[in-house]
């Protein structure tokens, strides 16, 4: 179990995502929220990882069930996924016609560009 994580809740419109900063400095997202953000269940994320899409292939060896857990405030533990895995899943969903995933990708791309402009 990973200790000393920092939890943040981020919002994109009406979408809420739980994010965690792991002690090694990496960021991860709550797996159920990743799938829920685009109207899917966490089982769909597992099916994605078992698939052969170009977006899933880099994560073939990633096992959500065996992923490192993070302790949260209420004493429960969650198994977050790397941000790039989440983004790959959302991109896969967007390419396959998921309107929520398309809106999520569009909003985050625009926000990312705004952030880069603001940081110059």
C-alpha positions as a Markdown table, in Angstrom:
| # | Residue | x | y | z |
|---|---|---|---|---|
| 1 | Unk | 0.0 | 0.0 | 0.0 |
| 2 | Unk | 1.3 | 3.4 | -0.9 |
| 3 | Unk | 1.4 | 5.9 | 1.9 |
| 4 | Unk | 1.7 | 9.7 | 1.9 |
| 5 | Unk | -0.2 | 10.4 | -1.3 |
| 6 | Unk | -1.9 | 13.7 | -2.0 |
| 7 | Unk | -5.5 | 13.5 | -3.2 |
| 8 | Unk | -7.0 | 16.2 | -5.4 |
| 9 | Unk | -10.5 | 16.4 | -6.9 |
| 10 | Unk | -10.5 | 17.9 | -10.3 |
| 11 | Unk | -13.5 | 19.1 | -12.3 |
| 12 | Unk | -14.1 | 19.5 | -16.0 |
| 13 | Unk | -17.6 | 20.8 | -16.3 |
| 14 | Unk | -19.8 | 18.3 | -14.6 |
| 15 | Unk | -17.1 | 15.6 | -14.6 |
| 16 | Unk | -15.4 | 14.9 | -11.3 |
| 17 | Unk | -12.1 | 13.0 | -11.2 |
| 18 | Unk | -10.1 | 11.9 | -8.2 |
| 19 | Unk | -6.4 | 12.4 | -8.7 |
| 20 | Unk | -3.5 | 11.3 | -6.6 |
| 21 | Unk | 0.1 | 12.4 | -6.4 |
| 22 | Unk | 2.1 | 9.4 | -5.5 |
| 23 | Unk | 5.3 | 9.8 | -3.4 |
| 24 | Unk | 7.5 | 9.1 | -6.4 |
| 25 | Unk | 6.0 | 12.3 | -8.0 |
| 26 | Unk | 3.8 | 10.6 | -10.5 |
| 27 | Unk | 0.1 | 11.3 | -10.9 |
| 28 | Unk | -2.7 | 8.7 | -11.1 |
| 29 | Unk | -6.5 | 8.8 | -11.5 |
| 30 | Unk | -9.2 | 6.7 | -9.8 |
| 31 | Unk | -10.0 | 3.9 | -12.2 |
| 32 | Unk | -13.8 | 3.9 | -11.6 |
| 33 | Unk | -13.9 | 7.7 | -12.2 |
| 34 | Unk | -11.8 | 7.3 | -15.4 |
| 35 | Unk | -14.5 | 5.0 | -16.9 |
| 36 | Unk | -17.4 | 6.9 | -15.3 |
| 37 | Unk | -16.2 | 10.1 | -16.9 |
| 38 | Unk | -17.2 | 8.7 | -20.3 |
| 39 | Unk | -20.4 | 6.9 | -19.1 |
| 40 | Unk | -18.8 | 3.5 | -18.7 |
| 41 | Unk | -18.2 | 1.0 | -15.8 |
| 42 | Unk | -14.7 | 0.1 | -14.5 |
| 43 | Unk | -15.2 | -3.3 | -16.2 |
| 44 | Unk | -15.0 | -1.5 | -19.6 |
| 45 | Unk | -11.6 | -0.2 | -18.7 |
| 46 | Unk | -10.5 | -3.8 | -17.9 |
| 47 | Unk | -11.8 | -4.9 | -21.3 |
| 48 | Unk | -10.0 | -2.0 | -23.0 |
| 49 | Unk | -6.7 | -3.2 | -21.5 |
| 50 | Unk | -7.4 | -6.7 | -22.8 |
| 51 | Unk | -8.0 | -5.4 | -26.3 |
| 52 | Unk | -5.7 | -5.0 | -29.3 |
| 53 | Unk | -6.3 | -1.4 | -30.1 |
| 54 | Unk | -3.2 | 0.8 | -30.7 |
| 55 | Unk | -4.3 | 2.8 | -27.6 |
| 56 | Unk | -4.3 | -0.3 | -25.3 |
| 57 | Unk | -1.1 | -2.0 | -26.6 |
| 58 | Unk | 1.3 | 0.0 | -24.4 |
| 59 | Unk | -0.6 | -1.1 | -21.3 |
| 60 | Unk | -0.9 | -4.8 | -22.1 |
| 61 | Unk | 1.1 | -5.8 | -19.0 |
| 62 | Unk | -0.8 | -3.4 | -16.7 |
| 63 | Unk | -3.1 | -5.3 | -14.3 |
| 64 | Unk | -5.6 | -3.1 | -12.6 |
| 65 | Unk | -6.4 | -5.8 | -10.1 |
| 66 | Unk | -2.7 | -6.0 | -9.1 |
| 67 | Unk | -2.0 | -2.3 | -9.3 |
| 68 | Unk | -0.5 | -0.5 | -6.3 |
| 69 | Unk | -3.2 | 0.7 | -4.0 |
| 70 | Unk | -3.6 | 4.2 | -2.5 |
| 71 | Unk | -5.0 | 4.8 | 1.0 |
| 72 | Unk | -7.7 | 7.5 | 1.0 |
| 73 | Unk | -9.2 | 9.6 | 3.8 |
| 74 | Unk | -12.0 | 7.2 | 4.8 |
| 75 | Unk | -9.6 | 4.4 | 5.3 |
| 76 | Unk | -10.4 | 2.6 | 2.1 |
| 77 | Unk | -7.9 | 1.8 | -0.6 |
| 78 | Unk | -8.3 | 2.4 | -4.3 |
| 79 | Unk | -6.3 | 1.3 | -7.3 |
| 80 | Unk | -5.6 | 4.3 | -9.4 |
| 81 | Unk | -4.3 | 4.1 | -13.0 |
| 82 | Unk | -1.5 | 6.2 | -14.6 |
| 83 | Unk | -2.7 | 9.4 | -16.3 |
| 84 | Unk | -1.5 | 8.2 | -19.7 |
| 85 | Unk | -3.5 | 5.0 | -19.5 |
| 86 | Unk | -6.6 | 7.0 | -18.7 |
| 87 | Unk | -6.0 | 9.4 | -21.6 |
| 88 | Unk | -5.4 | 6.4 | -23.9 |
| 89 | Unk | -8.7 | 4.9 | -22.8 |
| 90 | Unk | -10.5 | 8.2 | -23.4 |
| 91 | Unk | -8.9 | 8.6 | -26.8 |
| 92 | Unk | -10.0 | 5.0 | -27.7 |
| 93 | Unk | -13.5 | 5.8 | -26.6 |
| 94 | Unk | -13.5 | 9.1 | -28.5 |
| 95 | Unk | -12.3 | 7.3 | -31.7 |
| 96 | Unk | -15.1 | 4.8 | -31.3 |
| 97 | Unk | -17.9 | 7.4 | -31.2 |
| 98 | Unk | -18.3 | 8.0 | -27.5 |
| 99 | Unk | -19.6 | 11.6 | -27.4 |
| 100 | Unk | -18.7 | 12.1 | -23.7 |
| 101 | Unk | -15.1 | 11.0 | -24.5 |
| 102 | Unk | -15.0 | 13.4 | -27.5 |
| 103 | Unk | -16.2 | 16.3 | -25.3 |
| 104 | Unk | -13.7 | 15.4 | -22.6 |
| 105 | Unk | -10.8 | 15.3 | -25.1 |
| 106 | Unk | -11.8 | 18.6 | -26.7 |
| 107 | Unk | -12.2 | 20.4 | -23.3 |
| 108 | Unk | -8.9 | 19.1 | -22.0 |
| 109 | Unk | -7.0 | 20.0 | -25.2 |
| 110 | Unk | -8.3 | 23.5 | -25.1 |
| 111 | Unk | -7.5 | 23.8 | -21.4 |
| 112 | Unk | -4.0 | 22.5 | -22.0 |
| 113 | Unk | -3.4 | 25.1 | -24.7 |
| 114 | Unk | -4.7 | 27.8 | -22.4 |
| 115 | Unk | -2.4 | 26.6 | -19.6 |
| 116 | Unk | 0.7 | 26.6 | -21.9 |
| 117 | Unk | -0.1 | 30.1 | -23.1 |
| 118 | Unk | -0.5 | 31.3 | -19.6 |
| 119 | Unk | 2.8 | 29.8 | -18.5 |
| 120 | Unk | 4.8 | 31.6 | -21.2 |
